[in-house]
Amino acid sequence: MEIDELRKENAELRALVAKQAKQIELLQEQVNYLMSKLYGKSSEQTPEDGQTSLFEDDENGVFEQPESTGEQIETIIVRQKKRSNSKTKITKELPIKDEVIRLTDHNCDQCGTQYQIFKKKAGRKLHFKPAELYIVQQYKEIGKCQHCSESIDHFGDKLTSAQMPAVLIPNSLASADLVAAIIDNKYKLALPLDRQRRSFKELGLAISEVTLCNWVITAAKRLTPLYQLLTKRLKGQTHLHGDETPIQVLRERGKTPTSKSYLWELRSAELVNQPIVLFHYAPSRSEKVACYLYRGFHGTLVCDGYAGYNHLPVEVIRAGCWAHSRRKFIEAANGITGQTSISRQFVTLINQLFRIEKRVQGASNQERLAIRQEQSRAIVNQIFTLAEKTRAIEKSKLGRAIQYLINQRSNLLVFLSDPQVALSNNVAERSIKTSVIGRKNWLFSTSQRGANANALFLSFFETAKANGINLRKYLIYLFKQLPKLGAFPKECQLEAYLPWTKYVQQSCTD
């Protein structure tokens, strides 16, 4: 009996040791992951395909040969790194002012004869003139008809007054160019309104942050009809990209100030002729928001594997993002030692897909589809075959990466049958970075009105950038012209103010 008990106890101890060893491996993987986040490279970009493997050792990008043992002579080739050209460049013509450094004495110190003076170019310095505020005092002409005023049939003077133009914010000191500059500074340069308030104080304007905020919100209301038209035009396209990122809004009904809200992004595919990038604020990340945003869209959406997109309308075809999948295998390759080799194999295979995509850039849809069917499909089959035969540790980085890959299989295969579907959602991630950088500076939105204004102006900033126009010039044009259309402009009137129209392109570029 004692022997049986000892054997049972031994088996239990072995099981406990195995369990603890597995836990140690998982904990060590978490440590490695966090260390790489803290001290490793933050960028995944490589010259090859826009995403990284971090393991490129040869042209295949994976260590296929076993590590050598024994003595060996290592030959190291040292190549001098080419220095980057850090010379300051002036990229546009600037006004030039001449400065002459004059002689202290215009007479020869030996004979006293007056010098014949000429100038020699000695150098140049770039100067900066801070921004300045100035007031435009407005007057309007009053016409008086002397004949009618003197007529006994007319009571009093016959006067007529010039019609004042409609303005962005009536009864306010704020002009179109001032509000445009404030918005441009906030969304293009990520300057919070409080910092701008302090700058204005130095220039001679004492103004509260609340007033600046109200100007921005009022301007957002004026642009809302155009934003709605852009939304309609965007949903009329056949291929979209989507993403979302958390934001903080202090005053939301039923929520604490520290809870998360979300900024949802919808944007055009990268190479369309009329690109549109839109942001939408929502208090949650629920599937209801996704269904609302994509209601009326009939086409293909490239997005990540977030479950909130699982219940989109049936008219929406969902395409997966291979960059998201690869990112998970990159994390796994820094994890449990026994699983790094297999993780690298996944990264290498996915890298090959991106290399193929780079080669077909500029090809026609028919050519791209043929190459994907001939070359990419075989690689995709290898990836899923490798996933099915791999037995990863449960809940490890590799295990989760494989599970994500399998769960997203149908979405990840869409690009093989549609040449207009991008291999990744990187274009959306690049657009949403503006809000992430801004979030680090603004920290939060005080109210839902402010959050909606942020979403609207981020939309106009990214859309202007995608169409090659200057945001500040575009806003000045809109703020001067849109008030003339009244409170409820018609869609046919707003068409002239879309960012790809001829006049906007001619007048609002840098």
C-alpha positions as CSV (number, residue, x, y, z in Angstrom):
1,M,0.0,0.0,0.0
2,E,2.8,2.4,0.8
3,I,4.3,1.8,-2.6
4,D,1.0,2.6,-4.4
5,E,0.6,5.8,-2.3
6,L,4.2,6.8,-3.1
7,R,3.6,6.2,-6.8
8,K,0.4,8.2,-6.7
9,E,2.1,11.0,-4.8
10,N,5.0,10.9,-7.3
11,A,2.5,11.2,-10.3
12,E,0.8,14.1,-8.6
13,L,4.1,15.9,-8.0
14,R,5.2,15.3,-11.7
15,A,1.9,16.7,-12.9
16,L,2.3,19.7,-10.6
17,V,5.9,20.3,-11.8
18,A,4.7,20.1,-15.4
19,K,1.9,22.6,-14.7
20,Q,4.3,25.0,-13.0
21,A,6.8,24.7,-15.8
22,K,4.1,25.6,-18.3
23,Q,3.1,28.6,-16.1
24,I,6.7,29.7,-15.9
25,E,7.0,29.5,-19.7
26,L,3.9,31.7,-20.1
27,L,5.1,34.2,-17.5
28,Q,8.5,34.3,-19.1
29,E,6.8,35.0,-22.4
30,Q,4.9,37.9,-20.9
31,V,8.2,39.3,-19.5
32,N,9.9,39.0,-22.9
33,Y,6.9,40.7,-24.6
34,L,6.9,43.6,-22.1
35,M,10.6,44.0,-22.3
36,S,10.4,44.2,-26.1
37,K,7.6,46.8,-25.8
38,L,9.7,48.9,-23.5
39,Y,13.1,48.6,-25.1
40,G,12.6,47.0,-28.5
41,K,11.9,48.7,-31.8
42,S,8.4,50.2,-31.9
43,S,8.2,50.3,-35.7
44,E,7.3,47.2,-37.8
45,Q,8.2,48.8,-41.1
46,T,10.8,47.3,-43.4
47,P,11.9,48.5,-46.9
48,E,10.4,45.3,-48.3
49,D,6.7,45.5,-47.6
50,G,5.8,48.1,-45.0
51,Q,5.7,45.6,-42.2
52,T,8.5,44.0,-40.3
53,S,9.6,40.5,-39.4
54,L,12.4,41.5,-37.1
55,F,14.1,38.2,-38.1
56,E,15.4,38.8,-41.6
57,D,18.6,36.9,-41.7
58,D,18.7,36.1,-45.4
59,E,16.4,36.8,-48.4
60,N,13.9,34.3,-47.0
61,G,13.8,36.1,-43.7
62,V,14.1,33.0,-41.4
63,F,17.0,31.1,-39.8
64,E,16.6,27.9,-41.8
65,Q,20.0,26.4,-41.0
66,P,20.7,24.8,-37.6
67,E,23.1,26.6,-35.4
68,S,26.7,25.4,-35.9
69,T,28.7,23.9,-33.0
70,G,32.4,23.6,-32.5
71,E,35.1,26.1,-33.4
72,Q,34.6,28.3,-36.4
73,I,36.2,31.4,-37.8
74,E,33.9,34.3,-38.1
75,T,34.5,36.8,-40.9
76,I,33.0,40.2,-40.1
77,I,32.6,42.7,-42.9
78,V,32.4,46.3,-41.6
79,R,30.5,48.7,-43.8
80,Q,30.6,52.4,-43.0
81,K,27.0,53.7,-42.7
82,K,26.2,56.3,-45.2
83,R,25.5,59.5,-43.4
84,S,22.1,61.0,-44.0
85,N,21.9,64.4,-45.6
86,S,20.9,66.6,-42.6
87,K,21.6,69.8,-44.4
88,T,18.8,72.4,-43.8
89,K,16.8,72.9,-46.9
90,I,14.5,75.8,-47.8
91,T,11.7,74.2,-49.8
92,K,9.9,77.3,-51.1
93,E,10.8,80.9,-52.1
94,L,11.0,83.2,-49.1
95,P,11.1,87.0,-49.2
96,I,14.7,88.3,-49.0
97,K,15.8,91.4,-47.1
98,D,19.3,92.8,-47.6
99,E,21.5,93.8,-44.7
100,V,24.8,95.6,-45.2
101,I,27.5,95.4,-42.6
102,R,29.1,98.8,-43.0
103,L,32.7,99.8,-42.5
104,T,33.5,101.7,-39.3
105,D,35.7,104.1,-41.3
106,H,35.2,105.0,-45.0
107,N,38.7,106.6,-45.3
108,C,42.0,104.8,-45.8
109,D,43.9,104.5,-42.5
110,Q,47.2,105.2,-44.3
111,C,46.6,108.1,-46.8
112,G,43.1,109.2,-45.7
113,T,41.6,108.8,-49.2
114,Q,37.9,107.8,-49.2
115,Y,37.3,104.2,-50.1
116,Q,35.5,103.1,-53.2
117,I,32.7,101.0,-51.7
118,F,31.4,97.8,-53.1
119,K,29.6,94.8,-51.5
120,K,30.6,91.2,-51.2
121,K,28.1,88.5,-50.3
122,A,29.2,87.2,-46.8
123,G,26.4,84.8,-45.7
124,R,22.8,84.6,-44.9
125,K,20.6,84.0,-41.8
126,L,17.1,82.7,-41.6
127,H,14.8,85.0,-39.4
128,F,11.5,84.3,-37.9
129,K,8.7,86.8,-37.3
130,P,6.1,85.6,-34.8
131,A,2.5,85.5,-35.7
132,E,0.6,88.7,-35.2
133,L,-3.0,89.7,-34.6
134,Y,-4.5,92.6,-36.3
135,I,-8.0,94.2,-36.4
136,V,-9.9,94.9,-39.6
137,Q,-12.3,97.7,-38.8
138,Q,-15.3,97.2,-41.0
139,Y,-17.3,100.0,-42.5
140,K,-20.3,99.8,-44.9
141,E,-21.3,102.3,-47.4
142,I,-24.5,104.2,-47.0
143,G,-26.1,105.8,-50.1
144,K,-28.3,108.8,-49.9
145,C,-30.5,109.9,-52.8
146,Q,-30.4,113.7,-52.6
147,H,-33.3,114.0,-55.1
148,C,-35.7,111.8,-53.1
149,S,-34.6,113.2,-49.8
150,E,-35.5,116.7,-50.9
151,S,-38.8,115.6,-52.4
152,I,-41.9,116.6,-50.5
153,D,-43.4,113.2,-51.4
154,H,-40.7,111.4,-49.3
155,F,-40.5,111.6,-45.5
156,G,-36.9,112.0,-44.3
157,D,-33.8,111.0,-46.1
158,K,-33.8,108.3,-48.7
159,L,-31.0,106.0,-47.6
160,T,-29.7,102.5,-48.7
161,S,-27.1,100.4,-46.9
162,A,-24.5,97.9,-48.2
163,Q,-25.5,94.3,-47.3
164,M,-23.0,92.8,-44.8
165,P,-21.8,89.4,-46.0
166,A,-22.8,86.3,-44.0
167,V,-20.0,85.4,-41.5
168,L,-19.0,82.2,-39.7
169,I,-19.8,83.4,-36.2
170,P,-22.1,86.4,-36.1
171,N,-21.5,89.1,-33.5
172,S,-18.1,87.7,-32.7
173,L,-14.5,89.0,-33.1
174,A,-13.5,85.7,-34.7
175,S,-12.8,85.9,-38.4
176,A,-12.7,82.9,-40.8
177,D,-8.9,83.0,-41.0
178,L,-8.5,83.1,-37.2
179,V,-10.8,80.2,-36.5
180,A,-9.1,78.2,-39.4
181,A,-5.7,78.9,-37.8
182,I,-6.9,77.7,-34.4
183,I,-8.3,74.5,-35.9
184,D,-5.2,74.0,-38.1
185,N,-2.9,74.3,-35.0
186,K,-5.0,71.9,-33.0
187,Y,-5.4,69.1,-35.5
188,K,-2.4,69.4,-37.7
189,L,0.1,70.5,-35.1
190,A,-1.7,68.8,-32.1
191,L,-1.6,72.1,-30.1
192,P,-4.3,72.1,-27.3
193,L,-6.5,75.1,-27.1
194,D,-5.1,76.1,-23.7
195,R,-1.6,76.4,-25.2
196,Q,-3.0,78.5,-28.0
197,R,-4.8,80.7,-25.5
198,R,-1.5,81.5,-23.8
199,S,0.1,82.3,-27.2
200,F,-2.8,84.7,-28.0
201,K,-2.2,86.4,-24.6
202,E,1.4,87.2,-25.6
203,L,0.0,88.6,-28.9
204,G,-2.4,90.9,-27.1
205,L,-5.6,88.9,-26.9
206,A,-6.9,87.7,-23.5
207,I,-9.4,85.0,-24.2
208,S,-10.7,82.0,-22.3
209,E,-10.3,78.4,-23.4
210,V,-14.1,78.0,-23.2
211,T,-14.5,80.7,-25.9
212,L,-11.9,79.1,-28.1
213,C,-13.8,75.8,-27.7
214,N,-17.1,77.4,-28.5
215,W,-15.6,78.8,-31.7
216,V,-14.4,75.4,-32.8
217,I,-17.7,73.7,-32.0
218,T,-19.6,76.5,-33.9
219,A,-17.3,76.0,-36.9
220,A,-18.0,72.2,-36.7
221,K,-21.7,72.8,-36.9
222,R,-21.2,75.0,-40.0
223,L,-19.3,72.1,-41.7
224,T,-21.7,69.4,-40.7
225,P,-23.7,69.4,-43.9
226,L,-20.5,69.0,-46.0
227,Y,-19.4,66.2,-43.6
228,Q,-22.7,64.4,-44.2
229,L,-22.2,64.8,-48.0
230,L,-18.7,63.3,-47.7
231,T,-20.2,60.4,-45.7
232,K,-22.7,59.7,-48.5
233,R,-20.0,59.8,-51.1
234,L,-17.8,57.5,-49.0
235,K,-20.5,54.9,-48.6
236,G,-21.0,55.0,-52.4
237,Q,-17.5,53.6,-52.9
238,T,-16.9,49.8,-53.4
239,H,-14.0,49.3,-51.0
240,L,-13.5,50.8,-47.5
241,H,-11.1,50.4,-44.6
242,G,-12.2,50.6,-41.0
243,D,-10.6,51.0,-37.6
244,E,-11.2,52.4,-34.1
245,T,-9.3,53.8,-31.2
246,P,-10.2,54.7,-27.6
247,I,-10.6,58.3,-26.5
248,Q,-11.7,59.9,-23.2
249,V,-14.7,62.1,-22.8
250,L,-15.3,63.6,-19.3
251,R,-19.0,64.4,-19.4
252,E,-21.1,61.5,-20.8
253,R,-24.4,60.5,-19.4
254,G,-24.2,57.2,-17.4
255,K,-20.4,57.0,-17.6
256,T,-17.5,57.9,-15.3
257,P,-15.0,60.5,-16.5
258,T,-12.2,57.8,-16.7
259,S,-14.2,55.4,-18.9
260,K,-13.3,54.8,-22.5
261,S,-15.2,56.1,-25.5
262,Y,-14.2,55.5,-29.1
263,L,-13.3,57.2,-32.3
264,W,-14.3,55.1,-35.3
265,E,-12.6,55.5,-38.7
266,L,-14.0,54.9,-42.2
267,R,-11.9,55.6,-45.1
268,S,-11.4,55.0,-48.9
269,A,-9.0,52.5,-50.3
270,E,-5.6,54.0,-50.8
271,L,-5.6,54.5,-54.6
272,V,-9.0,55.9,-55.3
273,N,-9.4,59.2,-57.3
274,Q,-11.5,60.9,-54.6
275,P,-10.2,59.7,-51.2
276,I,-12.3,60.4,-48.1
277,V,-11.3,59.8,-44.5
278,L,-14.0,60.1,-41.9
279,F,-14.1,59.8,-38.1
280,H,-17.1,59.2,-35.9
281,Y,-17.3,59.6,-32.2
282,A,-19.3,57.0,-30.2
283,P,-19.6,56.3,-26.4
284,S,-18.9,52.6,-27.0
285,R,-17.2,50.1,-29.2
286,S,-20.3,47.9,-29.6
287,E,-21.5,46.2,-32.7
288,K,-24.5,48.6,-32.8
289,V,-22.1,51.4,-33.7
290,A,-20.5,49.4,-36.5
291,C,-23.9,48.5,-37.9
292,Y,-24.9,52.1,-37.8
293,L,-21.8,53.4,-39.5
294,Y,-21.8,50.9,-42.4
295,R,-25.6,51.0,-42.9
296,G,-26.2,51.8,-46.6
297,F,-22.7,50.6,-47.7
298,H,-22.6,47.9,-50.3
299,G,-19.1,46.6,-50.8
300,T,-16.0,45.2,-49.1
301,L,-14.6,46.4,-45.8
302,V,-11.0,45.7,-44.8
303,C,-10.7,45.6,-41.0
304,D,-9.1,43.7,-38.2
305,G,-10.6,40.8,-36.3
306,Y,-12.6,42.8,-33.8
307,A,-15.9,41.0,-33.0
308,G,-17.8,44.2,-33.2
309,Y,-17.7,43.9,-37.0
310,N,-19.2,40.4,-36.9
311,H,-22.8,41.6,-37.3
312,L,-22.4,44.0,-40.2
313,P,-25.2,44.2,-42.8
314,V,-25.2,41.3,-45.2
315,E,-24.4,43.7,-48.0
316,V,-20.9,44.2,-46.5
317,I,-18.2,41.7,-47.4
318,R,-15.5,41.6,-44.7
319,A,-11.9,41.3,-45.6
320,G,-9.2,40.5,-43.1
321,C,-5.8,42.2,-42.4
322,W,-2.7,40.1,-42.8
323,A,-0.6,42.7,-41.0
324,H,-2.6,42.1,-37.8
325,S,-2.0,38.4,-38.1
326,R,1.7,38.8,-38.7
327,R,2.0,41.2,-35.8
328,K,0.8,38.4,-33.5
329,F,3.4,35.9,-34.8
330,I,6.1,38.6,-34.4
331,E,5.1,38.8,-30.7
332,A,5.2,35.0,-30.5
333,A,8.7,34.9,-31.9
334,N,9.8,36.9,-28.8
335,G,8.0,34.5,-26.5
336,I,8.5,30.9,-25.4
337,T,11.9,29.7,-26.6
338,G,10.6,26.4,-27.9
339,Q,8.1,28.1,-30.1
340,T,10.2,30.9,-31.6
341,S,11.3,28.9,-34.6
342,I,7.8,28.0,-35.7
343,S,6.7,31.6,-35.2
344,R,9.4,32.8,-37.5
345,Q,8.2,30.4,-40.2
346,F,4.8,32.0,-40.1
347,V,6.4,35.5,-40.3
348,T,8.5,34.5,-43.2
349,L,5.6,33.1,-45.2
350,I,3.4,36.2,-44.6
351,N,6.4,38.4,-45.6
352,Q,6.4,36.6,-48.9
353,L,2.7,37.7,-49.5
354,F,3.7,41.3,-48.9
355,R,6.7,41.0,-51.3
356,I,4.3,39.8,-54.0
357,E,2.0,42.7,-53.3
358,K,4.9,45.1,-53.7
359,R,5.8,43.6,-57.1
360,V,2.2,44.0,-58.4
361,Q,1.9,47.7,-57.4
362,G,0.7,49.6,-60.5
363,A,-0.5,46.5,-62.2
364,S,-4.0,46.2,-63.6
365,N,-6.7,44.4,-61.6
366,Q,-6.6,41.5,-64.0
367,E,-2.8,41.1,-63.7
368,R,-2.9,41.5,-59.9
369,L,-5.7,38.9,-59.6
370,A,-3.8,36.4,-61.8
371,I,-0.6,36.8,-59.8
372,R,-2.4,36.4,-56.5
373,Q,-4.1,33.2,-57.8
374,E,-0.9,31.8,-59.2
375,Q,1.6,32.8,-56.4
376,S,-0.1,34.1,-53.3
377,R,-2.7,31.3,-53.0
378,A,0.1,28.6,-52.7
379,I,1.7,30.6,-49.9
380,V,-1.6,31.0,-48.1
381,N,-2.2,27.3,-48.3
382,Q,1.2,26.7,-46.7
383,I,0.4,29.1,-43.9
384,F,-2.9,27.4,-43.0
385,T,-1.4,23.9,-43.4
386,L,1.4,24.9,-40.9
387,A,-1.3,26.3,-38.6
388,E,-3.3,23.1,-38.6
389,K,-0.3,20.8,-37.8
390,T,1.3,23.1,-35.2
391,R,0.5,22.2,-31.5
392,A,1.2,25.3,-29.6
393,I,1.1,25.8,-25.8
394,E,-2.4,26.8,-24.8
395,K,-2.8,30.6,-24.1
396,S,0.7,31.3,-25.3
397,K,1.4,34.0,-27.9
398,L,1.8,31.5,-30.6
399,G,-1.3,29.6,-29.6
400,R,-3.3,32.8,-29.7
401,A,-1.8,33.9,-33.0
402,I,-2.7,30.6,-34.6
403,Q,-6.2,30.8,-33.2
404,Y,-6.6,34.3,-34.6
405,L,-5.4,33.1,-38.0
406,I,-7.9,30.2,-38.1
407,N,-10.8,32.3,-36.9
408,Q,-10.1,34.9,-39.5
409,R,-9.5,32.4,-42.3
410,S,-12.5,33.3,-44.5
411,N,-11.8,37.0,-44.2
412,L,-8.1,36.6,-44.9
413,L,-8.8,34.7,-48.1
414,V,-11.0,37.5,-49.7
415,F,-8.0,39.2,-51.3
416,L,-7.4,36.1,-53.4
417,S,-10.6,36.6,-55.3
418,D,-10.8,40.5,-55.3
419,P,-7.8,42.4,-56.8
420,Q,-9.0,45.7,-55.2
421,V,-8.8,44.3,-51.7
422,A,-5.6,45.4,-49.9
423,L,-3.5,42.8,-48.1
424,S,-3.5,44.9,-44.9
425,N,-5.4,47.6,-43.1
426,N,-2.3,49.8,-42.8
427,V,-3.8,52.7,-44.7
428,A,-6.5,53.1,-42.0
429,E,-3.9,52.7,-39.2
430,R,-1.8,55.5,-40.7
431,S,-4.8,57.8,-40.8
432,I,-5.8,57.1,-37.3
433,K,-2.4,58.0,-35.9
434,T,-3.3,61.7,-36.1
435,S,-5.9,61.1,-33.5
436,V,-3.5,59.1,-31.3
437,I,-0.9,61.8,-31.4
438,G,-3.6,64.4,-30.7
439,R,-4.9,62.4,-27.8
440,K,-1.5,62.6,-26.1
441,N,-1.7,66.4,-26.2
442,W,-5.4,67.1,-25.8
443,L,-5.7,64.3,-23.2
444,F,-9.5,64.3,-23.3
445,S,-12.7,66.0,-24.6
446,T,-14.7,67.8,-22.0
447,S,-18.1,67.1,-23.6
448,Q,-19.7,65.1,-26.3
449,R,-20.1,68.2,-28.4
450,G,-16.3,68.6,-28.2
451,A,-15.8,64.9,-29.1
452,N,-18.0,65.3,-32.2
453,A,-16.1,68.4,-33.2
454,N,-12.8,66.6,-32.9
455,A,-14.1,63.7,-35.1
456,L,-15.3,66.2,-37.7
457,F,-12.1,68.2,-38.0
458,L,-9.9,65.1,-37.9
459,S,-12.0,64.0,-40.9
460,F,-11.4,67.2,-42.8
461,F,-7.7,67.2,-41.9
462,E,-7.1,63.6,-43.1
463,T,-9.4,64.1,-46.2
464,A,-7.6,67.3,-47.2
465,K,-4.2,65.6,-46.8
466,A,-5.3,62.6,-48.9
467,N,-6.4,65.0,-51.6
468,G,-3.2,67.0,-51.5
469,I,-4.6,70.3,-50.2
470,N,-3.8,72.6,-47.3
471,L,-6.2,72.3,-44.4
472,R,-5.9,75.9,-43.2
473,K,-6.5,77.3,-46.7
474,Y,-9.4,74.9,-47.3
475,L,-11.0,75.9,-44.0
476,I,-10.7,79.6,-44.7
477,Y,-12.4,79.0,-48.1
478,L,-15.2,77.0,-46.5
479,F,-15.7,79.4,-43.6
480,K,-16.1,82.3,-46.0
481,Q,-18.3,80.6,-48.5
482,L,-20.6,78.2,-46.7
483,P,-22.3,80.9,-44.5
484,K,-23.6,82.4,-47.8
485,L,-25.6,79.2,-48.4
486,G,-27.7,79.6,-45.4
487,A,-28.5,77.3,-42.5
488,F,-29.8,74.4,-44.7
489,P,-27.7,74.3,-47.9
490,K,-28.7,71.9,-50.6
491,E,-26.6,69.0,-51.7
492,C,-26.2,70.4,-55.2
493,Q,-24.8,73.6,-53.7
494,L,-22.3,71.7,-51.5
495,E,-20.9,69.8,-54.4
496,A,-18.7,72.8,-55.3
497,Y,-16.9,72.6,-52.0
498,L,-15.7,69.0,-52.1
499,P,-11.9,68.8,-51.8
500,W,-11.3,67.3,-55.3
501,T,-13.2,70.0,-57.2
502,K,-11.1,72.1,-59.6
503,Y,-11.3,75.4,-57.8
504,V,-10.5,73.9,-54.4
505,Q,-7.5,72.1,-55.9
506,Q,-6.2,75.3,-57.5
507,S,-6.7,77.6,-54.6
508,C,-6.1,75.4,-51.5
509,T,-2.8,73.7,-52.3
510,D,0.4,74.6,-50.6
